[in-house]
Amino acid sequence: MAGGVVLALLGAIAFSGKAIIVKLAYRHGVDAITLLMLRMLLALPFFAAMAWWAGRTRAAKSAPALTRADLLGVAWLGFTGYYLASFLDFAGLAYVSASFERLILYLNPTLVLILGALLYRRPISRFQWAGLAISYGGVLSVFGHEARLTGANVGLGAGLVFASAISYALYLSYSGEMVRRLGALRLVGLASCVACVFCIGQFAILRPWSSLAGLDTSVWWLSALNATACTVVPVVLVMLAIERLGAGLAAQVGMVGPMSTLVMSAWFLDEPLTPWVLGGTVLVMGGVFVCTRSKALADGNSKI
């Protein structure tokens, strides 16, 4: 169990480093379209190897072949969960701090809860409503603080990041059946490959390939680090942690993510670590915990 906790911790911290690297890269004059393309271009071989390896496992060999519906589902999930969510997130990071971006993305479980109520008519308990109020109250409090520090564009940045969280919540809401059919590793590998194609294609349409020649060397190194240590590696670490701990406990350990972003953003980006930001972070994390914990209790009671 201790090994699983370590894996979950490392995965959460590695995921959190993505925003730090993006903000550092922006200091070299690169835009979101180019930076996202570099990340996905460098990660593509790893995702392709992941999909290939998962397809060779015993479980995958005994599973039915991919159907047209499977391919369309993978394409849709790759578009919403990895391409669109990533692009909106990268674009939003140009206007907001890394710590605020991580807080907004951490609302993802609450968005899945809301989508479940809207799309599948799943009831929201009074405890979950309380958790929603606490979480969004925390985000709004940090938003006001952020607006005073960074200016008018914080609204645009927050909107882009929040749209990213919605896009990824849609991916999670629709991916359950696909995970059961294809397996988590295979689905992540295939959907990520689709997202890589979208990101590379977007760059090819909107930017000249010659623009890459003028990029600072640091952008390439940061993109390579983002593609490996903050994209591929944490995916594997979190999957291994879930295998050892289960999804619920792994998610609870992953709550270290927002706090690690606060520390790294203060250390590497000189972003202010104020009591206001810390308080808002505690509120968001507490509200999400109430939402997810009350859901787990409700699920447990329904099985009795």
C-alpha positions in Angstrom: 0.0 0.0 0.0 2.8 2.4 0.8 4.2 1.9 -2.7 0.8 2.9 -4.2 0.6 6.0 -2.0 4.1 7.1 -3.2 3.1 6.5 -6.9 -0.1 8.5 -6.4 1.9 11.4 -4.8 4.5 11.4 -7.5 1.9 11.3 -10.2 -0.1 14.2 -8.7 3.0 16.3 -8.3 4.2 15.6 -11.8 0.8 16.5 -13.3 0.9 19.8 -11.3 4.3 20.7 -12.9 2.7 21.1 -16.3 1.4 24.6 -15.5 4.8 25.6 -14.2 6.5 24.5 -17.4 4.0 26.2 -19.6 4.3 29.5 -17.7 8.1 29.3 -18.0 7.9 28.6 -21.7 5.7 31.7 -22.2 8.5 33.8 -21.0 10.3 33.0 -24.3 7.6 34.4 -26.5 6.0 31.1 -27.7 2.2 30.9 -28.2 -0.3 28.3 -27.0 -0.7 26.6 -30.4 3.0 26.1 -30.9 3.7 25.0 -27.3 0.8 22.5 -27.3 1.9 21.1 -30.6 5.5 20.6 -29.3 4.2 18.8 -26.2 2.0 16.4 -28.1 4.5 15.9 -30.9 7.1 14.8 -28.4 4.6 12.7 -26.4 3.2 10.9 -29.5 5.8 8.1 -29.6 5.1 7.3 -26.0 1.3 7.2 -26.4 1.6 5.1 -29.5 3.8 2.6 -27.6 1.3 2.6 -24.8 -1.6 1.8 -27.1 0.5 -0.9 -28.8 1.5 -2.5 -25.6 -2.0 -2.4 -24.1 -3.3 -4.1 -27.3 -0.9 -7.0 -26.8 -2.0 -7.9 -23.3 -3.9 -11.1 -22.7 -7.1 -9.2 -21.8 -6.9 -7.1 -25.0 -6.3 -10.1 -27.1 -9.5 -11.8 -25.7 -11.5 -8.6 -26.2 -13.5 -8.0 -29.4 -11.9 -6.1 -32.3 -12.4 -2.4 -32.5 -15.7 -1.5 -34.2 -16.6 1.6 -36.1 -18.5 2.8 -33.0 -15.3 2.2 -30.9 -13.2 4.3 -33.4 -15.7 7.1 -33.4 -15.8 7.0 -29.6 -12.0 7.1 -29.3 -11.9 10.0 -31.7 -14.5 11.9 -29.7 -12.8 11.3 -26.4 -9.4 12.2 -27.8 -10.9 15.5 -29.1 -12.7 16.5 -25.9 -10.5 15.0 -23.2 -7.0 15.7 -24.5 -7.0 18.0 -27.5 -9.7 20.6 -26.6 -9.2 20.5 -22.9 -5.4 20.9 -23.3 -5.7 23.7 -25.8 -8.1 25.7 -23.7 -5.9 25.1 -20.6 -2.7 26.3 -22.4 -4.5 29.4 -23.7 -5.9 30.2 -20.3 -2.5 30.0 -18.7 -1.4 33.0 -20.7 -3.7 35.1 -18.5 -3.9 33.5 -15.0 -1.4 32.2 -12.5 -0.4 28.6 -12.4 -1.9 28.2 -8.9 -5.3 29.6 -9.9 -5.3 27.5 -13.0 -4.8 24.3 -10.9 -7.6 25.4 -8.5 -10.1 25.7 -11.4 -9.1 22.4 -12.9 -9.5 20.8 -9.5 -13.2 21.5 -9.8 -13.4 18.7 -12.3 -15.2 16.2 -9.9 -17.8 18.8 -9.2 -18.4 19.3 -13.0 -18.8 15.5 -13.4 -21.3 15.6 -10.6 -23.3 18.4 -12.3 -23.1 16.8 -15.7 -24.4 13.6 -14.2 -27.4 15.5 -12.9 -28.0 17.2 -16.2 -27.3 14.3 -18.6 -28.4 11.3 -16.6 -30.7 12.8 -14.0 -28.6 11.6 -11.1 -29.7 13.3 -7.9 -27.4 15.6 -6.0 -27.5 15.2 -2.2 -27.6 18.1 0.2 -24.1 17.3 1.3 -22.9 17.5 -2.3 -24.7 20.8 -2.8 -22.8 22.0 0.3 -19.6 20.8 -1.2 -20.3 22.6 -4.5 -21.0 25.8 -2.6 -17.8 25.5 -0.6 -15.7 24.7 -3.8 -17.0 27.5 -6.0 -16.9 30.0 -3.1 -13.2 29.2 -2.7 -12.6 29.7 -6.5 -14.5 33.0 -6.5 -12.5 34.3 -3.5 -9.2 33.5 -5.3 -10.6 35.0 -8.5 -11.1 38.3 -6.8 -7.6 38.2 -5.4 -6.2 37.2 -8.8 -8.0 40.1 -10.6 -6.4 42.6 -8.3 -3.0 41.2 -9.0 -3.0 40.4 -12.7 -5.7 42.8 -14.2 -8.7 42.6 -16.5 -7.6 39.6 -18.5 -8.0 37.2 -15.6 -11.7 36.8 -16.5 -10.7 35.6 -20.0 -8.1 33.3 -18.6 -10.4 31.9 -15.9 -13.1 31.3 -18.5 -10.7 29.4 -20.8 -9.4 27.2 -18.0 -13.0 26.6 -16.8 -14.0 25.6 -20.3 -11.1 23.2 -20.3 -12.3 21.6 -17.1 -15.8 21.2 -18.6 -14.3 19.6 -21.7 -12.4 17.1 -19.6 -15.5 16.5 -17.5 -17.4 15.6 -20.6 -14.6 13.1 -21.5 -14.9 11.5 -18.0 -18.7 11.4 -18.2 -18.7 9.5 -21.5 -15.5 7.4 -21.1 -16.9 4.8 -18.6 -18.2 2.3 -21.1 -15.2 2.7 -23.3 -12.8 2.0 -20.4 -14.7 -1.2 -19.6 -14.6 -2.3 -23.2 -11.0 -1.3 -24.2 -9.2 -1.0 -20.9 -7.9 2.2 -19.3 -4.3 2.0 -20.7 -5.4 1.2 -24.2 -8.1 3.9 -24.3 -5.7 6.6 -22.9 -3.0 5.6 -25.5 -5.5 5.6 -28.4 -7.3 8.8 -27.4 -4.0 10.6 -26.7 -2.7 9.6 -30.2 -5.9 11.2 -31.7 -5.3 14.3 -29.6 -1.7 14.5 -30.9 -3.0 14.4 -34.5 -5.4 17.3 -33.7 -2.7 19.4 -32.1 -0.2 18.8 -34.9 -2.9 19.5 -37.5 -4.0 22.7 -35.8 -0.4 23.9 -35.9 0.1 23.0 -39.5 -3.0 25.0 -40.5 -2.4 28.1 -38.4 1.3 28.4 -38.2 4.2 27.9 -40.7 6.6 25.1 -39.9 9.5 27.5 -40.5 8.4 29.3 -37.2 9.9 26.4 -35.2 13.4 27.4 -36.4 13.2 30.7 -34.5 12.2 29.1 -31.2 14.5 29.5 -28.2 16.3 26.2 -27.3 14.8 26.5 -23.8 11.3 26.0 -25.3 12.3 22.7 -26.8 13.8 21.5 -23.5 10.8 22.6 -21.6 8.4 21.0 -24.1 10.4 17.7 -23.8 10.1 17.9 -20.0 6.4 18.6 -20.3 5.8 15.8 -22.7 7.6 13.2 -20.6 7.7 14.1 -16.9 4.4 16.0 -16.8 2.4 14.1 -19.3 3.4 10.5 -20.0 5.0 9.6 -16.7 2.2 10.8 -14.4 -0.4 8.9 -16.6 1.5 5.7 -15.9 2.2 6.5 -12.2 -1.5 7.3 -11.5 -2.7 4.1 -13.3 -0.2 2.0 -11.3 -1.4 3.8 -8.1 -5.1 3.0 -8.9 -4.1 -0.6 -9.5 -2.7 -0.8 -6.0 -5.0 1.5 -4.0 -8.2 1.7 -5.9 -9.6 4.8 -7.6 -11.0 6.4 -4.4 -7.9 6.3 -2.3 -5.7 7.3 -5.2 -7.9 10.3 -5.8 -7.7 11.3 -2.2 -3.9 11.1 -2.3 -4.0 13.2 -5.5 -5.4 16.1 -3.4 -1.8 17.0 -2.9 -1.8 18.4 -6.5 -3.1 21.9 -5.8 -0.8 22.4 -2.8 2.2 21.2 -4.8 1.3 23.7 -7.6 1.2 26.5 -5.0 4.7 25.7 -3.7 6.2 25.2 -7.2 4.6 28.4 -8.6 6.0 30.4 -5.6 9.4 28.7 -6.0 9.9 28.8 -9.8 7.6 31.6 -10.9 7.7 34.0 -8.0 3.9 33.9 -7.7 2.7 35.3 -4.3 1.8 32.6 -1.8 -0.7 34.7 0.3 -3.0 33.6 3.1 -5.9 34.6 0.7 -4.7 32.0 -1.9 -4.1 29.4 0.7 -7.5 29.9 2.2 -9.2 29.6 -1.2 -7.3 26.5 -1.9 -8.3 24.9 1.3 -12.0 25.7 0.6 -11.8 24.2 -2.9 -10.1 21.1 -1.8 -12.5 20.7 1.2 -15.6 21.2 -1.0 -14.4 18.7 -3.6 -13.7 16.2 -0.8 -17.2 16.7 0.6 -18.7 16.1 -2.9 -16.6 12.9 -3.6 -16.9 11.6 -0.1 -20.7 12.0 0.1 -21.0 10.3 -3.3 -18.9 7.3 -2.0 -21.1 7.1 1.0 -24.3 7.2 -1.1 -22.9 4.5 -3.4 -22.1 2.3 -0.4 -25.5 2.8 1.1 -27.2 1.8 -2.2 -25.4 -1.5 -2.1 -26.6 -2.5 1.4 
